[in-house]
Amino acid sequence: MKPFLPEDFLLTTETARRLYIEHAAPQPIFDYHCHLPPAEIASNRQFENLTRIWLWGDHYKWRALRTNGIPENSITGDVPDYEKFLLFAKSMQHMVRNPLHHWSHLELRRYFGIDLLINEANAPQIWEQANAKLATPELTTHGILNKFKVAVVCTTDDAIDSLEHHHAIAKSGIKTRVFPTFRPDKAFVVDQPAVFNPWVEKLAERAGTTISKFSDFLAALDSRHAAFHAIGARVSDHGLEYMPWEPCSEADAAAIFDQARAGKAATAQQWTRFATHLMLFLGRIDAKRGWTKQLHLGALRNNNSRLLKLLGADAGVDSIGDFSQAKNLSRYLDTLDAEGQLPKTILYNLNPADNYPFATMIGNFQGEGQPGKIQFGSGWWFLDQKEGMEWQLNALSQLGLLHRFVGMLTDSRSFLSYVRHEYFRRILCGMIGNDVENGAIPNDPKALGTMVEDICFGNASRHFGLEYGKF
């Protein structure tokens, strides 16, 4: 019987072990999509204790604790940090086979050097040892990025963000290159004038202009896109239930905009038409500046109205949606492609039923002299666990070119999430190693090593056109 999390964890063959040790593990990390707070990188935050870095803002853990019957006040309320940690430690034994069980133990080992099972008995020792390590420069935000050889971080930023923290980071001398990602979610909420109108006013302020008509609105968005570009951004992002598609003229979009500015909410059909027009505009400016567009599709958000009211969005009450995806997505990509304005694009699905539609969709719009221009993104959110990653890798392998894949990302708010890259790399090497030893793919050490290195780092470093820190 093997011990828990052995050195060859998930590496069941000699080929897998060699690929991981020699080719995957040494690669830097290119974290092209995450939700790390730029302010905490700019200030080189030193976390006060283990709860602050491990449990605050982590809705994966919140969901598990709720399922284990922990009262909400003890998860997100004003209960002391140590008590929150004790409840998490006590709950860990109930998380077996949940990826949190693997991730949490890997985090203890890789960040703190603590090789203990997390439980109520060990909790005081873990708390003391981890807090002592957190007080050192090695585990400030800069220290963590350096420790894990994070070459690039792309945070997720509202289009109206001042970018002041990114400017500060750029001057800090940190080896990791940190760039913003342009995510203009509130530009779409014409069905919520109380949210839309203050955001438009802030957009005008940030762009140094006035917005009195729809053309002003588009010009301000383009101006902010250019400001992101100037500081190094090359990635945009949209979080949508599904791709909207109902063709809409400029005049019709302007009328819907004017209506929202007057305080009248758009109907569902009007929202679809406006969002279609806006998504095409944003795709064109991504193409104009050579960016990559990320489309995160399929989340059914804020299901629990009680917790939404108590905590706001990102409270851990989202789930997989069962929206129709393929037809509208095809029409969107095809329209931009026909215009010669389709940017590099990454498609992420949250419903595993969409693995094959998305894996086949990317093949429809490739080419133009760029390997892997359109990507089927890594297992996302509820699918960034072992089975979900394997499903994604298998679908991509069968229907596309695995070797051109840009690899894993953290998609996390936690600085402790870099073990997810190790998790992915072990799964990748395990799958390839098994195929080699079963005779399904050739045993060509040089070619296989190059493929693993490219998927772990090289492809992303070439795809995004971002300067990266050398480790």
C-alpha positions in Angstrom: 0.0 0.0 0.0 1.4 3.4 -1.0 1.5 6.3 1.5 -0.8 9.3 0.9 0.4 11.6 -1.8 3.7 9.8 -2.6 6.4 11.3 -4.7 4.9 9.5 -7.8 1.4 10.7 -7.0 -0.7 10.2 -10.2 2.4 9.0 -12.0 1.7 5.3 -12.4 4.3 4.4 -15.0 8.0 5.0 -15.4 7.4 7.1 -18.5 5.0 9.3 -16.6 7.5 9.8 -13.8 10.3 10.7 -16.2 8.2 13.1 -18.2 7.0 14.9 -15.0 10.4 15.0 -13.2 12.5 16.0 -16.3 10.1 18.1 -18.3 7.0 19.2 -16.5 8.1 20.0 -13.0 11.0 22.3 -14.0 8.8 24.6 -16.2 7.8 28.1 -14.9 4.1 28.9 -14.6 2.3 31.1 -17.1 -0.9 32.0 -15.2 -2.9 33.6 -17.9 -6.2 33.7 -16.1 -6.7 34.3 -12.4 -8.5 36.5 -9.9 -5.6 37.4 -7.6 -6.1 41.0 -6.2 -3.5 43.3 -7.9 -3.5 45.5 -4.7 -2.1 42.5 -2.7 0.7 42.0 -5.2 1.5 45.8 -5.4 1.8 46.0 -1.5 3.7 42.7 -1.3 1.1 41.6 1.3 2.3 39.6 4.3 -0.7 37.5 5.5 -1.6 37.8 9.1 -2.3 34.1 9.6 -3.3 30.9 7.8 -7.0 31.6 7.7 -6.4 34.9 5.8 -4.5 33.2 3.0 -6.3 29.9 3.0 -10.0 30.4 3.7 -10.8 34.1 3.0 -12.5 34.5 -0.3 -12.2 30.8 -1.3 -15.7 29.7 -2.3 -14.6 26.2 -3.1 -13.9 25.8 0.7 -17.0 27.7 1.6 -19.2 25.3 -0.3 -17.5 22.2 1.3 -17.9 23.7 4.8 -21.6 24.5 4.2 -22.2 20.9 3.0 -20.6 19.7 6.2 -23.1 21.7 8.2 -20.9 24.5 9.4 -23.0 27.7 10.2 -22.5 30.5 7.8 -21.2 32.9 10.4 -18.4 30.5 11.1 -17.5 30.5 7.4 -17.9 34.1 6.2 -18.9 35.9 9.4 -17.1 37.5 12.3 -16.0 34.3 14.0 -12.3 34.6 15.0 -9.8 33.3 12.4 -8.4 30.5 14.5 -11.9 29.1 15.1 -12.6 29.2 11.4 -9.4 27.3 10.7 -10.2 24.7 13.4 -13.6 24.0 11.8 -12.0 23.6 8.4 -9.4 21.2 9.8 -12.1 19.2 11.6 -14.1 19.0 8.3 -11.2 17.8 6.2 -11.8 14.1 6.9 -15.2 14.5 5.2 -13.6 15.9 2.0 -11.9 12.7 0.9 -12.2 12.4 -3.0 -13.1 16.0 -3.3 -10.1 17.8 -5.0 -9.9 20.1 -1.9 -8.5 17.1 0.0 -5.6 16.8 -2.5 -5.1 20.5 -3.0 -5.1 21.4 0.7 -2.5 18.8 1.6 -0.4 19.7 -1.4 -0.6 23.4 -0.3 0.6 22.5 3.2 3.5 20.5 1.8 4.6 22.9 -1.0 4.1 26.2 0.8 4.8 25.4 4.4 6.8 22.1 4.4 4.2 20.5 6.6 3.7 16.8 5.9 0.7 16.2 8.3 -2.8 15.0 7.7 -5.1 17.9 8.3 -7.4 17.0 11.2 -8.6 18.4 14.5 -5.7 16.8 16.4 -3.0 18.2 14.2 -4.7 21.6 13.7 -2.8 23.5 16.5 0.6 22.3 15.3 -0.3 23.2 11.7 -1.6 26.6 12.7 1.6 27.5 14.6 4.0 26.1 11.9 2.2 27.7 9.0 1.9 31.1 10.8 5.6 31.1 11.5 6.4 30.5 7.9 3.9 33.2 6.8 5.9 35.7 8.8 8.9 35.2 6.5 9.7 36.9 3.2 9.3 33.6 1.4 5.5 33.7 1.7 4.7 37.3 1.0 2.9 37.7 -2.3 6.1 38.5 -4.0 7.9 35.6 -2.3 5.2 33.1 -3.3 5.3 34.2 -7.0 9.1 33.8 -6.9 9.0 30.5 -5.0 6.7 28.9 -7.6 8.5 30.5 -10.6 5.4 32.3 -11.8 6.6 34.0 -15.0 3.3 35.7 -15.8 0.1 36.6 -13.9 -2.9 37.9 -15.8 -5.4 39.3 -13.2 -9.1 39.9 -14.1 -9.9 43.6 -14.1 -13.0 45.8 -14.7 -12.7 48.1 -17.7 -13.1 51.0 -15.3 -10.2 50.0 -13.0 -7.7 52.7 -12.5 -4.9 50.2 -13.1 -2.9 52.1 -10.3 -1.9 48.8 -8.7 -0.6 47.5 -12.0 1.4 50.6 -12.5 2.9 50.1 -9.0 3.7 46.4 -9.7 5.4 47.4 -12.9 7.8 49.7 -11.0 8.3 47.2 -8.1 11.1 45.2 -9.6 9.3 41.9 -9.1 10.5 39.2 -11.5 7.0 38.0 -12.3 5.3 40.0 -15.0 1.8 41.0 -13.9 -0.7 42.2 -16.5 -4.4 43.2 -16.3 -7.1 41.4 -18.2 -9.9 43.6 -19.8 -13.3 42.3 -18.5 -16.1 44.8 -19.2 -19.0 42.8 -17.7 -21.1 45.8 -16.7 -21.0 47.2 -20.2 -23.7 44.6 -20.9 -26.2 45.3 -18.1 -28.7 47.5 -20.0 -31.4 45.4 -18.3 -30.2 46.9 -15.0 -30.1 50.7 -15.4 -29.3 51.2 -11.7 -26.1 49.3 -12.2 -25.4 50.3 -15.8 -25.6 54.1 -15.5 -23.2 54.6 -12.6 -20.8 52.3 -14.4 -21.1 54.3 -17.6 -20.4 57.5 -15.7 -17.2 56.0 -14.2 -16.2 54.7 -17.7 -16.5 58.3 -19.0 -14.4 59.5 -16.1 -11.7 56.9 -16.6 -11.6 57.6 -20.4 -11.4 61.3 -19.8 -14.5 62.0 -21.9 -18.2 62.4 -21.8 -20.7 59.8 -22.9 -23.9 61.2 -24.3 -24.6 58.7 -27.1 -23.8 55.2 -28.0 -20.9 56.1 -30.2 -19.3 57.8 -27.3 -19.8 54.7 -25.2 -18.0 52.5 -27.8 -15.2 55.1 -28.1 -14.7 55.1 -24.3 -14.5 51.3 -24.2 -11.9 51.4 -27.0 -10.0 54.0 -25.1 -9.9 51.9 -22.0 -8.9 48.9 -24.1 -6.0 51.0 -25.4 -5.0 52.0 -21.8 -4.9 48.3 -20.8 -2.8 47.6 -23.9 -0.4 50.4 -23.0 0.5 48.8 -19.7 1.0 45.4 -21.3 -2.4 43.7 -21.4 -3.0 41.3 -24.3 -6.0 39.3 -23.0 -9.8 40.1 -22.6 -12.4 38.0 -20.8 -16.2 37.6 -20.7 -18.2 35.5 -18.3 -21.5 34.7 -20.0 -24.2 32.0 -19.5 -24.1 31.5 -23.3 -23.1 33.5 -26.3 -25.9 35.9 -27.2 -26.8 36.0 -30.9 -29.4 38.2 -32.5 -28.1 40.6 -35.2 -28.6 44.2 -34.3 -27.9 47.4 -36.2 -25.9 50.3 -34.8 -29.1 52.3 -34.7 -31.0 49.7 -32.8 -28.1 49.2 -30.3 -28.0 53.0 -29.8 -31.8 53.1 -29.1 -31.4 50.4 -26.4 -28.5 52.3 -24.9 -30.5 55.5 -24.8 -33.4 53.7 -23.2 -31.1 52.3 -20.4 -29.5 55.7 -19.9 -33.0 57.1 -19.4 -33.6 54.5 -16.7 -35.8 52.0 -18.6 -34.6 48.4 -18.4 -34.0 46.5 -21.6 -36.2 43.5 -22.3 -34.7 40.1 -22.6 -34.8 40.3 -26.4 -33.3 43.8 -26.4 -30.5 42.6 -24.1 -29.7 39.8 -26.5 -29.5 42.2 -29.5 -27.5 44.8 -27.6 -25.1 42.2 -26.2 -24.6 40.6 -29.7 -23.6 44.0 -31.1 -21.3 44.8 -28.2 -19.6 41.4 -28.4 -18.8 41.9 -32.0 -17.4 45.3 -31.4 -15.2 44.0 -28.6 -14.1 41.1 -30.7 -13.0 43.5 -33.4 -10.9 45.7 -31.0 -9.3 42.5 -29.6 -8.3 41.6 -33.2 -7.1 45.1 -33.9 -4.6 45.0 -31.1 -3.6 41.3 -31.5 -5.2 40.2 -28.2 -6.6 36.8 -27.1 -10.3 36.8 -26.2 -11.4 34.4 -23.4 -15.0 33.2 -23.4 -16.1 31.5 -20.1 -19.5 30.0 -20.9 -22.0 28.0 -18.9 -22.2 29.2 -15.3 -25.6 29.5 -13.6 -24.7 32.1 -11.0 -26.1 33.3 -7.7 -28.6 30.5 -7.2 -29.1 31.2 -3.5 -30.8 34.5 -3.1 -30.4 34.5 0.7 -26.6 34.2 0.5 -26.5 36.6 -2.5 -28.2 39.2 -0.4 -25.9 38.5 2.6 -22.6 38.2 0.8 -23.0 39.5 -2.7 -21.7 37.8 -5.8 -19.0 35.1 -5.7 -20.4 33.7 -2.5 -20.0 30.0 -3.6 -23.6 29.6 -4.8 -23.1 29.1 -8.5 -23.4 25.9 -10.4 -23.2 24.3 -13.8 -25.9 25.5 -16.2 -27.4 23.5 -19.1 -27.6 26.3 -21.7 -27.5 25.6 -25.4 -24.1 26.7 -26.6 -23.0 25.6 -30.1 -25.2 27.4 -32.6 -24.8 31.0 -31.2 -21.1 30.5 -30.6 -20.6 29.3 -34.2 -22.4 32.4 -35.5 -20.4 34.7 -33.4 -17.0 33.2 -34.4 -18.1 32.9 -38.0 -19.1 36.6 -38.3 -15.8 37.8 -37.0 -13.9 35.3 -39.2 -15.7 36.3 -42.3 -14.7 39.9 -41.6 -11.1 38.9 -41.1 -11.4 40.2 -37.5 -11.5 37.0 -35.4 -9.0 37.4 -32.6 -7.2 34.5 -31.0 -9.8 32.9 -28.7 -10.0 30.5 -25.8 -13.3 28.7 -25.2 -14.1 27.4 -21.7 -17.1 25.3 -21.0 -18.5 24.6 -17.5 -20.9 21.9 -18.5 -19.0 18.7 -19.5 -21.7 17.9 -22.0 -20.2 20.7 -24.1 -16.7 19.2 -24.2 -17.1 17.7 -27.7 -19.1 20.7 -29.1 -16.3 23.0 -28.0 -13.5 20.7 -29.0 -14.9 20.5 -32.5 -15.9 24.2 -32.7 -12.3 25.3 -32.4 -11.3 23.3 -35.5 -13.7 25.3 -37.6 -11.8 28.6 -37.3 -8.1 27.7 -37.1 -5.4 28.6 -39.5 -4.1 32.0 -40.7 -0.5 30.8 -40.1 -1.0 30.6 -36.3 -0.8 27.2 -34.6 -3.6 26.8 -32.0 -5.2 30.2 -32.8 -8.5 29.0 -31.3 -8.1 27.0 -28.1 -10.4 24.7 -26.1 -9.5 25.9 -22.6 -8.5 23.8 -19.7 -11.0 22.3 -17.3 -12.6 25.3 -15.6 -14.1 25.9 -12.2 -16.2 22.8 -11.3 -14.1 20.9 -14.0 -10.6 21.7 -12.7 -10.4 18.5 -10.8 -8.8 15.2 -12.0 -11.8 13.7 -13.9 -12.7 17.1 -15.4 -9.1 17.7 -16.6 -8.9 14.2 -18.1 -12.2 14.7 -19.9 -10.9 18.0 -21.4 -7.5 16.5 -22.3 -9.1 13.5 -23.9 -11.6 15.5 -26.0 -8.9 17.9 -27.2 -6.6 15.0 -28.0 -9.2 13.1 -30.0 -10.6 16.1 -31.9 -7.7 18.6 -32.1 -4.0 18.8 -31.5 -3.0 18.3 -27.8 0.5 19.5 -28.6 -0.8 23.0 -29.4 -2.7 23.4 -26.1 -1.8 26.4 -24.0 -2.2 24.5 -20.8 -3.4 25.2 -17.2 -4.3 28.3 -15.3 -5.3 28.8 -11.7 -8.6 30.8 -12.1 -8.3 31.5 -8.4 -8.3 34.3 -5.8 -5.9 32.5 -3.6 -2.1 32.8 -3.6 -2.0 29.2 -2.4 -3.4 27.8 -5.7 -0.2 27.2 -7.6 -0.3 23.6 -6.6 -3.1 23.3 -9.2 -0.4 23.5 -11.9 1.5 20.6 -10.3 -1.8 18.7 -10.2 -2.5 19.4 -13.9 1.1 18.5 -14.9 1.0 15.2 -13.0 -2.4 14.3 -14.7 -1.0 15.2 -18.1 2.2 13.2 -17.7 0.2 10.3 -16.2 -2.1 10.1 -19.3 0.8 10.4 -21.8 2.9 7.9 -19.8 0.1 5.3 -19.7 -0.4 5.6 -23.5 3.3 5.1 -24.1 3.6 2.0 -22.0 0.4 0.6 -23.5 1.8 1.1 -27.0 -0.8 3.7 -28.0 1.7 6.4 -28.8 5.4 6.1 -29.8 8.1 6.0 -27.1 10.0 9.0 -28.5 11.6 10.7 -25.4 12.7 13.8 -27.2 9.3 14.5 -28.9 7.3 13.6 -25.8 9.5 15.8 -23.6 9.1 18.8 -26.0 5.3 18.3 -26.1 5.1 18.3 -22.3 7.2 21.4 -22.0 5.2 23.2 -24.6 1.9 22.4 -22.9 3.1 23.4 -19.5 4.7 26.7 -20.6 6.0 27.1 -24.1 2.7 27.3 -26.0 1.3 29.9 -23.7 4.5 32.0 -23.8 4.2 32.1 -27.6 0.4 32.4 -27.9 -0.2 35.5 -25.7 2.6 37.7 -26.9 3.4 38.7 -23.3 6.9 39.4 -21.9 7.6 37.1 -19.1 9.9 36.8 -16.1 12.9 34.5 -16.5 13.5 31.9 -13.8 
